[in-house]
Amino acid sequence: MIESAEFTIMRQLAMRFRGLLMGGSIEKLDAWLHDAQLLGIYAMQRFARAARQDIDAVRNAVLEPWSNGQTEGQINRLKAIKRAMYGRAGIELLRARMIPLYQVDLHQE
C-alpha cells in the first residue's frame, strides 16, 4: 500500500510539472521544486536537484512558448534511418530514403 501512495504522489508531481511546462509561472515552479524535495520520493528529489542545477534553462522552458521539438524529431528520424542502413549501402540509398518520391525529379536536373 505504501508503494501505491508513493506512486500517486509521484504521478501528481509529474502532472504538476507537465502543467508548469504547458504554461505555468516561476512562483509555481519554485513551489513545485520545494514540494518535490520535501515529499521524500528519491527519484523526484533527484529530478528537482538536477533542475535546480540548470534553473535558468528550466525557468526559460516554463516562461517561453518556444520549443525545439520539431528539430529534435527530425534529428531522431535521420538517426533512425542511418541506424537502419548501417553497412548496407552508400550515399545514394541514403539520398533515396531522405528525399520523398515527388521531389526526386527536382534534384536530378
Protein Blocks (a to p, Z undefined) as FASTA:
>chain_A
ZZmmmmmmmmmmmmmmmmmmnopafklmmmmmmmmmmnopaklmmmmmmmmmmmmmmmmm
mmpmbdcklmmmmmmmmmmmmmmmgokacfklmmmmmpcfklmmmmmZZ
